[in-house]
Amino acid sequence: MRTSTTATPADVRATTAAAASRPATPGAGRRTHTTVDSPVGPLTLVATDGVLAGLYMSDQRHRPGQETFGVPDPDGFEEVTAQLEAYFAGRLREFDVPLAPVGTAFQQQVWAGLRSIPYGETRGYGELAREIGRPAASRAVGLANGRNPIGIIVPCHRVVGASGSLTGYGGGLERKQFLLDLERRVRAA
């Protein structure tokens, strides 16, 4: 899935409607994981049948238990690892790896909306709620944002408070600030 940098509100509603119509079935396939180093600390990558289903930071809020990650296996994570390295080096603005996040239809809708926020930009919770066609659901959007299982690639760090202030982030506000600063610096270059 690509993060669109030119998505209109109508595009987002169409994308999120499609995501909401797909059943969110838990990945019952073979689960594997590996841990890679990054500028924001170790990242645990989790795949179900070879498709990225989780990207978790250490000490992340709502991080599932290690026992849910499956067996350790670094094979199959080469592409996502290469793209993360390019992102942190400022050479990649759009991730293009298959994703399989597991969540409710509403969570899927919010996560699709997150992918439409352009690199280096931010949205408030209310703005995101309007963009996905759910203008009265800003609190629910915030909760779904906090449950995003694929951090960084599904850019929940791009959602801020209504005043533009940093608000809660599962990986911690210091990491959120780092990611936003990285994207703004690269975008300005």
VOBA-1610 file (N, C-alpha, C; in pm, whole numbers, padded with zeros to 5 digits, always signed):
BEGIN
Met+00084-00116+00000Met+00000+00000+00000Met+00089+00123+00000Arg+00049+00223-00071Arg+00127+00346-00079Arg+00058+00455-00001Thr+00138+00545+00054Thr+00083+00663+00115Thr+00070+00766+00005Ser-00051+00809-00020Ser-00074+00905-00127Ser-00042+01045-00080Thr+00030+01119-00162Thr+00059+01258-00126Thr-00035+01353-00194Thr-00128+01301-00276Thr-00220+01389-00347Thr-00365+01346-00326Ala-00393+01274-00222Ala-00528+01225-00198Ala-00621+01339-00163Thr-00738+01336-00223Thr-00843+01431-00190Thr-00932+01369-00083Pro-01015+01449-00016Pro-01107+01388+00081Pro-01194+01279+00019Ala-01235+01297-00107Ala-01315+01194-00174Ala-01235+01066-00192Asp-01106+01079-00226Asp-01020+00962-00240Asp-01009+00887-00108Val-00992+00962+00000Val-00979+00901+00132Val-01107+00828+00169Arg-01223+00892+00143Arg-01350+00825+00175Arg-01366+00697+00095Ala-01328+00698-00033Ala-01338+00578-00116Ala-01246+00469-00063Thr-01122+00507-00029Thr-01025+00411+00022Thr-01071+00354+00155Thr-01118+00441+00243Thr-01158+00395+00375Thr-01286+00314+00368Ala-01376+00346+00274Ala-01497+00266+00258Ala-01460+00126+00212Ala-01364+00116+00120Ala-01320-00015+00074Ala-01258-00093+00189Ala-01174-00026+00270Ala-01110-00093+00383Ala-01215-00138+00484Ala-01314-00055+00506Ala-01417-00089+00604Ala-01503-00205+00559Ser-01516-00223+00426Ser-01601-00331+00377Ser-01532-00467+00380Arg-01399-00467+00392Arg-01326-00594+00399Arg-01336-00649+00541Pro-01361-00777+00553Pro-01364-00834+00687Pro-01225-00832+00750Ala-01219-00796+00875Ala-01090-00792+00947Ala-01076-00922+01024Thr-01025-01022+00957Thr-01009-01152+01021Thr-00869-01164+01078Pro-00858-01208+01199Pro-00725-01224+01257Pro-00641-01320+01175Gly-00514-01285+01161Gly-00423-01368+01084Gly-00399-01500+01155Ala-00456-01605+01099Ala-00441-01736+01159Ala-00326-01813+01096Gly-00257-01748+01003Gly-00147-01814+00933Gly-00021-01821+01017Arg+00087-01857+00951Arg+00217-01871+01018Arg+00270-01732+01054Arg+00300-01714+01182Arg+00351-01585+01230Arg+00499-01597+01258Thr+00572-01498+01209Thr+00716-01490+01232Thr+00750-01347+01271His+00868-01332+01331His+00910-01197+01367His+01062-01187+01365Thr+01106-01064+01361Thr+01248-01032+01374Thr+01257-00894+01437Thr+01373-00862+01489Thr+01396-00729+01546Thr+01509-00663+01469Val+01488-00537+01433Val+01589-00461+01360Val+01619-00333+01437Asp+01740-00285+01422Asp+01779-00159+01487Asp+01731-00041+01402Ser+01706+00071+01469Ser+01665+00193+01400Ser+01706+00313+01485Pro+01699+00432+01430Pro+01730+00552+01509Pro+01633+00575+01626Val+01516+00511+01624Val+01422+00525+01735Val+01424+00402+01826Gly+01528+00322+01813Gly+01542+00203+01896Gly+01502+00078+01820Pro+01508-00037+01888Pro+01473-00163+01823Pro+01328-00164+01775Leu+01306-00218+01655Leu+01172-00233+01599Leu+01147-00382+01580Thr+01036-00431+01632Thr+00998-00570+01612Thr+00902-00575+01495Leu+00940-00648+01391Leu+00858-00667+01272Leu+00791-00803+01283Val+00660-00807+01260Val+00583-00930+01272Val+00512-00953+01139Ala+00519-01075+01088Ala+00451-01109+00963Ala+00357-01226+00985Thr+00250-01225+00909Thr+00159-01339+00902Thr+00164-01389+00759Asp+00206-01512+00742Asp+00223-01571+00608Asp+00306-01480+00518Gly+00410-01420+00573Gly+00502-01339+00495Gly+00459-01197+00469Val+00345-01154+00521Val+00296-01017+00500Val+00304-00942+00633Leu+00358-00820+00629Leu+00378-00742+00750Leu+00246-00715+00821Ala+00236-00760+00945Ala+00116-00743+01026Ala+00142-00657+01149Gly+00270-00632+01181Gly+00301-00551+01297Gly+00439-00490+01288Leu+00452-00370+01340Leu+00581-00303+01358Leu+00571-00233+01492Tyr+00644-00284+01589Tyr+00632-00236+01726Tyr+00765-00184+01778Met+00758-00074+01851Met+00875-00017+01917Met+00887-00078+02055Ser+01006-00072+02112Ser+01023-00120+02249Ser+00943-00029+02342Asp+00890-00085+02446Asp+00810-00011+02545Asp+00690+00060+02484Gln+00638+00008+02376Gln+00523+00070+02309Gln+00395+00037+02383Arg+00311+00139+02399Arg+00179+00117+02458Arg+00099+00028+02362His+00020-00060+02412His-00063-00154+02335His+00020-00253+02254Arg+00143-00274+02293Arg+00226-00375+02226Arg+00177-00512+02271Pro+00145-00600+02176Pro+00100-00735+02216Pro+00213-00811+02285Gly+00177-00915+02353Gly+00276-00999+02418Gly+00366-01068+02317Gln+00491-01087+02354Gln+00590-01150+02267Gln+00542-01285+02213Glu+00464-01357+02293Glu+00417-01488+02250Glu+00326-01482+02128Thr+00269-01366+02096Thr+00182-01353+01979Thr+00259-01329+01850Phe+00390-01307+01860Phe+00469-01271+01743Phe+00513-01391+01659Gly+00493-01509+01708Gly+00535-01627+01634Gly+00682-01656+01655Val+00736-01737+01566Val+00874-01781+01581Val+00971-01677+01527Pro+01088-01664+01588Pro+01189-01572+01533Pro+01238-01624+01398Asp+01242-01536+01299Asp+01286-01574+01166Asp+01314-01446+01087Pro+01440-01415+01063Pro+01471-01291+00991Pro+01438-01297+00842Asp+01416-01417+00788Asp+01387-01430+00646Asp+01249-01371+00613Gly+01241-01305+00501Gly+01115-01248+00456Gly+01095-01104+00497Phe+01185-01047+00573Phe+01171-00908+00616Phe+01269-00815+00543Glu+01336-00865+00440Glu+01440-00787+00374Glu+01384-00658+00312Glu+01270-00667+00244Glu+01214-00550+00176Glu+01171-00443+00276Val+01099-00482+00380Val+01056-00382+00478Val+01176-00322+00550Thr+01277-00403+00579Thr+01398-00352+00644Thr+01469-00252+00554Ala+01480-00284+00426Ala+01545-00192+00331Ala+01466-00061+00321Gln+01335-00071+00319Gln+01255+00051+00310Gln+01264+00134+00438Leu+01266+00069+00553Leu+01283+00144+00678Leu+01419+00214+00681Glu+01524+00146+00638Glu+01657+00209+00633Glu+01655+00330+00541Ala+01591+00318+00425Ala+01582+00430+00331Ala+01500+00545+00390Tyr+01392+00512+00461Tyr+01309+00615+00526Tyr+01392+00693+00628Phe+01462+00623+00715Phe+01540+00691+00818Phe+01658+00768+00760Ala+01706+00727+00642Ala+01814+00800+00575Ala+01761+00918+00494Gly+01629+00936+00490Gly+01570+01047+00416Gly+01556+01022+00267Arg+01569+00897+00224Arg+01560+00865+00081Arg+01424+00807+00041Leu+01336+00781+00136Leu+01207+00719+00107Leu+01096+00797+00176Arg+00996+00835+00098Arg+00881+00907+00153Arg+00754+00823+00151Glu+00750+00721+00068Glu+00632+00635+00056Glu+00673+00490+00069Phe+00616+00422+00166Phe+00642+00279+00182Phe+00557+00202+00081Asp+00614+00096+00029Asp+00545+00013-00068Asp+00568-00134-00034Val+00516-00175+00079Val+00524-00315+00120Val+00382-00362+00149Pro+00352-00487+00120Pro+00219-00540+00153Pro+00198-00536+00304Leu+00077-00498+00345Leu+00043-00487+00486Leu-00080-00571+00518Ala-00083-00625+00639Ala-00198-00704+00685Ala-00230-00671+00830Pro-00265-00543+00858Pro-00301-00510+00996Pro-00434-00573+01032Val-00446-00623+01153Val-00569-00684+01199Val-00639-00587+01292Gly-00766-00559+01261Gly-00844-00469+01344Gly-00989-00468+01301Thr-01069-00390+01371Thr-01211-00378+01337Thr-01224-00302+01205Ala-01344-00303+01150Ala-01370-00229+01027Ala-01340-00080+01047Phe-01380-00025+01161Phe-01353+00117+01187Phe-01203+00143+01199Gln-01131+00057+01271Gln-00987+00074+01282Gln-00921+00070+01144Gln-00963-00024+01061Gln-00910-00033+00924Gln-00935+00097+00849Gln-01051+00155+00868Gln-01086+00281+00803Gln-00993+00392+00849Val-00968+00400+00977Val-00877+00503+01031Val-00735+00480+00980Trp-00689+00356+00981Trp-00553+00327+00937Trp-00535+00358+00789Ala-00639+00336+00709Ala-00633+00376+00567Ala-00623+00529+00558Gly-00698+00599+00643Gly-00690+00744+00646Gly-00552+00794+00686Leu-00487+00725+00779Leu-00352+00763+00819Leu-00256+00755+00700Arg-00272+00653+00618Arg-00184+00635+00503Arg-00202+00745+00399Ser-00311+00819+00408Ser-00335+00927+00311Ser-00274+01060+00356Ile-00224+01068+00479Ile-00163+01193+00526Ile-00027+01206+00458Pro-00005+01315+00384Pro+00121+01329+00311Pro+00243+01333+00403Tyr+00351+01282+00351Tyr+00481+01284+00418Tyr+00514+01426+00462Gly+00555+01440+00587Gly+00597+01570+00638Gly+00483+01660+00680Glu+00359+01613+00672Glu+00244+01692+00714Glu+00178+01625+00835Thr+00091+01701+00900Thr+00016+01646+01013Thr-00132+01675+00996Arg-00211+01604+01072Arg-00356+01625+01078Arg-00397+01618+01224Gly-00501+01691+01259Gly-00562+01677+01389Gly-00658+01559+01387Tyr-00696+01511+01503Tyr-00789+01399+01510Tyr-00922+01433+01443Gly-00971+01554+01467Gly-01097+01597+01405Gly-01085+01606+01254Glu-00972+01657+01205Glu-00950+01664+01060Glu-00952+01524+00999Leu-00882+01431+01063Leu-00877+01295+01012Leu-01017+01234+01013Ala-01093+01259+01119Ala-01229+01207+01127Ala-01313+01260+01011Arg-01301+01388+00979Arg-01374+01444+00865Arg-01327+01382+00733Glu-01196+01365+00718Glu-01142+01311+00594Glu-01188+01169+00567Ile-01214+01092+00670Ile-01260+00954+00648Ile-01413+00946+00647Gly-01478+01062+00650Gly-01624+01065+00643Gly-01693+01036+00774Arg-01624+01054+00887Arg-01681+01028+01019Arg-01658+01150+01108Pro-01716+01267+01073Pro-01683+01392+01141Pro-01710+01397+01291Ala-01799+01316+01341Ala-01832+01317+01484Ala-01749+01215+01562Ala-01653+01152+01498Ala-01584+01040+01562Ala-01439+01071+01598Ser-01406+01195+01630Ser-01266+01228+01655Ser-01207+01151+01774Arg-01284+01129+01878Arg-01233+01050+01991Arg-01208+00906+01952Ala-01300+00848+01877Ala-01283+00711+01831Ala-01165+00701+01735Val-01146+00804+01654Val-01030+00808+01565Val-00902+00805+01648Gly-00900+00881+01756Gly-00784+00882+01845Gly-00756+00744+01904Leu-00860+00675+01945Leu-00843+00541+02002Leu-00792+00443+01896Ala-00847+00449+01776Ala-00803+00360+01668Ala-00659+00393+01629Asn-00626+00520+01628Asn-00489+00564+01597Asn-00392+00502+01698Gly-00429+00502+01823Gly-00344+00447+01928Gly-00327+00296+01920Arg-00417+00228+01850Arg-00411+00082+01835Arg-00347+00040+01703Asn-00292+00134+01628Asn-00228+00104+01501Asn-00117+00001+01523Pro-00127-00117+01459Pro-00026-00219+01481Pro+00099-00206+01394Ile+00098-00112+01300Ile+00212-00100+01209Ile+00264+00043+01212Gly+00329+00078+01325Gly+00382+00212+01341Gly+00478+00250+01229Ile+00501+00377+01214Ile+00591+00439+01117Ile+00539+00420+00975Ile+00520+00297+00929Ile+00473+00271+00793Ile+00328+00317+00777Val+00244+00289+00874Val+00110+00347+00882Val+00129+00464+00978Pro+00144+00586+00924Pro+00203+00698+00999Pro+00113+00764+01103Cys+00085+00692+01210Cys+00005+00749+01319Cys+00078+00864+01388His+00209+00873+01368His+00286+00983+01427His+00248+01117+01364Arg+00180+01116+01250Arg+00142+01240+01182Arg+00012+01300+01234Val-00046+01241+01338Val-00168+01295+01397Val-00133+01369+01525Val-00178+01495+01532Val-00146+01583+01644Val-00274+01639+01704Gly-00259+01712+01813Gly-00374+01777+01876Gly-00428+01888+01788Ala-00549+01933+01820Ala-00616+02035+01739Ala-00533+02162+01727Ser-00455+02195+01827Ser-00373+02316+01824Ser-00239+02292+01756Gly-00216+02170+01709Gly-00088+02135+01649Gly+00011+02080+01750Ser-00031+02072+01876Ser+00059+02022+01980Ser+00074+01871+01971Leu+00187+01824+02019Leu+00208+01679+02025Leu+00115+01622+02131Thr+00050+01515+02094Thr-00035+01445+02190Thr+00013+01301+02196Gly-00051+01221+02275Gly-00008+01084+02298Gly+00039+01010+02174Tyr+00138+00927+02194Tyr+00192+00842+02087Tyr+00237+00714+02153Gly+00194+00601+02097Gly+00224+00471+02156Gly+00372+00447+02177Gly+00456+00505+02091Gly+00600+00487+02102Gly+00666+00593+02189Gly+00588+00687+02241Gly+00641+00795+02324Gly+00657+00924+02244Leu+00637+01036+02312Leu+00642+01166+02244Leu+00779+01199+02187Glu+00886+01152+02251Glu+01019+01178+02198Glu+01037+01114+02060Arg+00989+00993+02044Arg+00997+00927+01914Arg+00908+00996+01812Lys+00789+01036+01854Lys+00698+01107+01763Lys+00765+01234+01712Gln+00824+01309+01802Gln+00892+01433+01763Gln+01006+01403+01666Phe+01082+01296+01692Phe+01192+01259+01604Phe+01141+01231+01463Leu+01033+01152+01451Leu+00979+01116+01320Leu+00926+01239+01246Leu+00855+01326+01317Leu+00803+01448+01254Leu+00917+01540+01210Asp+01018+01555+01294Asp+01133+01639+01258Asp+01207+01582+01137Leu+01226+01450+01134Leu+01291+01386+01021Leu+01217+01417+00892Glu+01085+01399+00891Glu+01007+01420+00770Glu+01006+01568+00729Arg+00997+01658+00823Arg+00998+01800+00789Arg+01133+01843+00734Arg+01240+01790+00792Arg+01374+01823+00745Arg+01397+01772+00603Val+01356+01648+00577Val+01374+01589+00444Val+01286+01662+00343Arg+01165+01693+00381Arg+01072+01762+00290Arg+01122+01901+00255Ala+01185+01968+00350Ala+01234+02104+00326Ala+01362+02106+00242Ala+01435+01994+00239Ala+01563+01990+00167Ala+01546+01995+00017
//
